[in-house]
Amino acid sequence: MPDYFRQSFEIHGAAFRDAPSIPNFAKEQQMAVKNDRWIRKMAREHAMIYPFAEDQVREGVISYGVSSYGYDLRVADEFKIFTNVNSTIVDPKHFDARSFVEFRGPVCIVPPNSFALARSVEYFKIPRNIITVCLGKSTYARCGIIVNVTPLEPEWEGFVTLEISNTTPLPARVYSNEGLCQIIFFESDEVCETSYKDKKGKYQAQQGIVLPKI
C-alpha cells in the first residue's frame, strides 16, 4: 500500500475511533407501524374505517381489505378525468374545474400520459396519535398506473381523494369498487400538539372528490 494511503487510513481511522458514539434512541423514541389486529379493533370500536372489509378480498378482483400491516382501500365509481380540451393552465391556487370530465361507471379509462381524480369507498377517521402513508397497489404499478395520496394527518376524517396517473402511452383501465392503494398506519411515541382538526384543515370531513383549494 502506498505511504499516502496508509497515512490517510491511520488518520481517519483514529478520528473514527475517537468520535463520540451515536446515541441509541431505539428504546426512548418509537414510531410503530400498526398491525391487522389493531386495524380491526379501531374499525370495529371507533369507526376508523367505514365500510370496513375485515379480511383481504382477492377472488376475481384487485385485492382490498385488511392486510398484515395496512388496509387496501377501494376506489369508488366516481371519477374526474383530466382533459386539455380547454387548454387551460394547471394552477393549484386557481384550479379550473373545466379541466376535468366527470365519469361514473364500473371501469374508468384514463387517457395516455394523463390522470384522473377519484375517491375512496371508505370513510376514514384518523386517531390523534396516528399518521398514515399511502402506497399504490403492485398490480397497478406493474401496468404503469401510479397512485398518489398525501398523508392522512392526525384527526383528519373524510373520503380520501385519490390521484391516479397513467404514465403509459396507452389508455389504462381502473376498476371501480376494487383495491387501488394501501394505507399504512404509524403510531407516534407521543400525541401531537396540534392536529388537523385543531387547525381546521381545509379538507376536513371532505365528501366526494375535492379539487385543490387554498
C-alpha positions as CSV (number, residue, x, y, z in Angstrom):
1,M,0.0,0.0,0.0
2,P,1.4,3.5,-0.9
3,D,2.5,5.6,2.1
4,Y,0.0,8.3,1.5
5,F,-2.9,5.8,1.5
6,R,-1.5,4.2,4.7
7,Q,-1.2,7.6,6.4
8,S,-4.7,8.6,5.3
9,F,-6.2,5.4,6.8
10,E,-4.3,5.9,10.0
11,I,-5.5,9.5,10.4
12,H,-9.1,8.8,9.5
13,G,-9.2,5.5,11.5
14,A,-8.1,7.3,14.6
15,A,-10.7,10.0,14.0
16,F,-13.5,7.4,13.8
17,R,-12.2,5.6,16.9
18,D,-12.1,8.8,18.9
19,A,-15.5,10.1,17.7
20,P,-18.4,10.0,20.3
21,S,-20.8,7.1,19.8
22,I,-24.2,7.8,18.2
23,P,-26.9,7.7,21.0
24,N,-29.3,4.8,20.8
25,F,-32.8,6.2,20.9
26,A,-34.5,3.0,19.9
27,K,-35.9,2.4,23.3
28,E,-36.7,6.0,24.0
29,Q,-38.4,7.0,20.7
30,Q,-40.5,4.7,18.7
31,M,-43.0,5.1,15.8
32,A,-44.6,1.8,15.4
33,V,-46.4,0.5,12.3
34,K,-49.8,-0.9,13.3
35,N,-50.9,-4.5,12.5
36,D,-54.0,-6.2,11.4
37,R,-55.4,-6.8,14.9
38,W,-55.1,-3.1,15.8
39,I,-56.7,-2.0,12.5
40,R,-59.7,-4.4,13.1
41,K,-60.1,-3.2,16.7
42,M,-60.1,0.5,15.7
43,A,-62.5,-0.1,12.8
44,R,-65.0,-2.1,15.0
45,E,-64.8,0.1,18.1
46,H,-64.1,3.6,16.8
47,A,-65.3,3.5,13.2
48,M,-61.8,4.4,11.9
49,I,-62.7,2.9,8.5
50,Y,-66.3,2.5,7.2
51,P,-67.4,0.5,5.4
52,F,-64.8,-2.0,6.5
53,A,-63.5,-5.3,5.0
54,E,-62.2,-7.4,7.9
55,D,-60.2,-9.7,5.7
56,Q,-58.5,-9.3,2.4
57,V,-60.8,-9.9,-0.5
58,R,-58.9,-11.3,-3.5
59,E,-61.0,-13.7,-5.5
60,G,-61.6,-12.3,-9.0
61,V,-60.8,-8.7,-8.1
62,I,-57.8,-6.4,-7.4
63,S,-57.5,-7.1,-3.6
64,Y,-58.8,-4.9,-0.9
65,G,-59.3,-5.0,2.9
66,V,-57.1,-5.7,5.8
67,S,-53.5,-6.9,5.2
68,S,-50.8,-7.7,7.7
69,Y,-49.8,-4.1,8.3
70,G,-52.2,-2.0,6.4
71,Y,-55.6,-1.6,4.7
72,D,-56.1,-1.7,1.0
73,L,-58.8,0.8,0.2
74,R,-61.3,0.6,-2.7
75,V,-61.8,3.2,-5.3
76,A,-65.4,4.3,-5.8
77,D,-67.2,4.6,-9.1
78,E,-66.9,8.4,-9.3
79,F,-64.1,9.9,-11.4
80,K,-62.9,13.3,-12.8
81,I,-60.8,12.6,-15.8
82,F,-58.3,15.3,-16.8
83,T,-58.7,16.9,-20.3
84,N,-56.7,19.5,-22.1
85,V,-59.7,20.4,-24.4
86,N,-59.9,23.9,-23.0
87,S,-56.1,24.5,-23.0
88,T,-56.2,26.0,-19.5
89,I,-53.1,26.3,-17.3
90,V,-53.0,24.0,-14.3
91,D,-52.8,26.3,-11.3
92,P,-53.1,24.8,-7.8
93,K,-54.1,28.2,-6.5
94,H,-56.8,28.8,-9.1
95,F,-57.8,25.4,-10.4
96,D,-60.2,25.4,-13.3
97,A,-62.9,22.7,-12.8
98,R,-63.3,22.7,-16.6
99,S,-60.1,20.7,-16.8
100,F,-62.0,17.6,-15.8
101,V,-64.7,15.5,-17.4
102,E,-66.9,13.7,-14.9
103,F,-67.5,10.0,-15.3
104,R,-69.3,7.4,-13.3
105,G,-69.2,3.6,-14.0
106,P,-67.6,0.2,-13.3
107,V,-64.5,0.9,-15.3
108,C,-62.7,4.2,-15.8
109,I,-60.5,4.7,-18.9
110,V,-57.6,7.1,-18.1
111,P,-56.1,8.6,-21.2
112,P,-52.4,8.1,-22.1
113,N,-50.0,10.2,-20.1
114,S,-52.9,11.8,-18.2
115,F,-54.6,11.3,-14.9
116,A,-57.9,11.1,-13.1
117,L,-59.1,12.0,-9.6
118,A,-61.3,9.6,-7.7
119,R,-62.4,9.0,-4.1
120,S,-62.2,6.1,-1.7
121,V,-65.3,3.9,-1.0
122,E,-64.3,4.0,2.7
123,Y,-64.6,7.0,5.0
124,F,-61.6,7.3,7.4
125,K,-61.3,8.8,10.9
126,I,-57.7,9.1,11.9
127,P,-56.8,9.0,15.6
128,R,-54.9,11.9,17.1
129,N,-51.7,9.8,17.7
130,I,-51.7,8.3,14.2
131,I,-50.4,9.4,10.8
132,T,-50.7,7.4,7.6
133,V,-48.8,7.0,4.3
134,C,-50.3,5.5,1.2
135,L,-48.7,3.3,-1.4
136,G,-50.1,2.1,-4.7
137,K,-51.1,-1.5,-5.4
138,S,-48.4,-3.6,-7.1
139,T,-50.9,-4.8,-9.7
140,Y,-51.5,-1.3,-11.0
141,A,-47.9,-0.2,-10.6
142,R,-46.8,-3.0,-12.9
143,C,-49.0,-1.5,-15.5
144,G,-47.6,2.0,-15.2
145,I,-50.5,3.2,-13.2
146,I,-49.3,5.3,-10.3
147,V,-51.5,6.3,-7.3
148,N,-50.6,9.4,-5.2
149,V,-52.2,10.2,-1.9
150,T,-50.8,12.7,0.7
151,P,-50.6,11.5,4.3
152,L,-53.8,11.3,6.3
153,E,-53.0,13.5,9.2
154,P,-53.9,13.1,12.9
155,E,-57.7,13.6,13.5
156,W,-58.4,14.1,9.8
157,E,-61.5,12.5,8.6
158,G,-63.3,12.1,5.3
159,F,-63.4,10.2,2.0
160,V,-59.9,10.1,0.5
161,T,-59.3,12.0,-2.8
162,L,-57.2,9.8,-5.0
163,E,-54.9,10.9,-7.8
164,I,-54.4,8.2,-10.5
165,S,-51.7,8.8,-13.1
166,N,-51.4,6.8,-16.3
167,T,-47.7,7.0,-17.2
168,T,-48.0,4.8,-20.3
169,P,-48.6,5.9,-24.0
170,L,-51.8,3.8,-24.0
171,P,-55.3,4.1,-22.4
172,A,-55.5,2.4,-19.0
173,R,-58.4,0.8,-17.1
174,V,-59.2,1.4,-13.4
175,Y,-61.8,-0.9,-11.8
176,S,-64.4,0.7,-9.5
177,N,-65.1,-0.9,-6.1
178,E,-61.8,-2.8,-6.2
179,G,-58.5,-2.2,-4.4
180,L,-56.3,0.7,-5.5
181,C,-53.8,1.5,-2.8
182,Q,-52.7,0.6,0.7
183,I,-52.9,2.8,3.8
184,I,-50.2,2.1,6.4
185,F,-50.8,3.4,9.9
186,F,-48.0,4.8,12.1
187,E,-48.4,5.5,15.8
188,S,-46.3,8.3,17.3
189,D,-44.3,8.0,20.5
190,E,-46.3,11.0,21.8
191,V,-49.5,12.8,20.9
192,C,-49.1,15.9,18.6
193,E,-49.7,19.4,20.0
194,T,-51.9,20.4,17.1
195,S,-54.0,18.0,15.0
196,Y,-55.5,18.5,11.5
197,K,-58.9,19.0,13.3
198,D,-57.4,21.6,15.7
199,K,-56.1,23.8,12.8
200,K,-59.4,23.4,10.9
201,G,-57.8,21.9,7.8
202,K,-59.5,22.8,4.5
203,Y,-60.0,19.2,3.5
204,Q,-61.6,18.1,6.8
205,A,-64.7,15.9,6.6
206,Q,-64.5,16.1,2.8
207,Q,-67.2,14.4,0.8
208,G,-66.9,13.2,-2.8
209,I,-63.9,14.2,-5.0
210,V,-62.4,17.5,-3.7
211,L,-60.4,19.7,-6.1
212,P,-57.4,21.8,-4.9
213,K,-58.1,24.9,-2.7
214,I,-56.2,27.4,-0.7
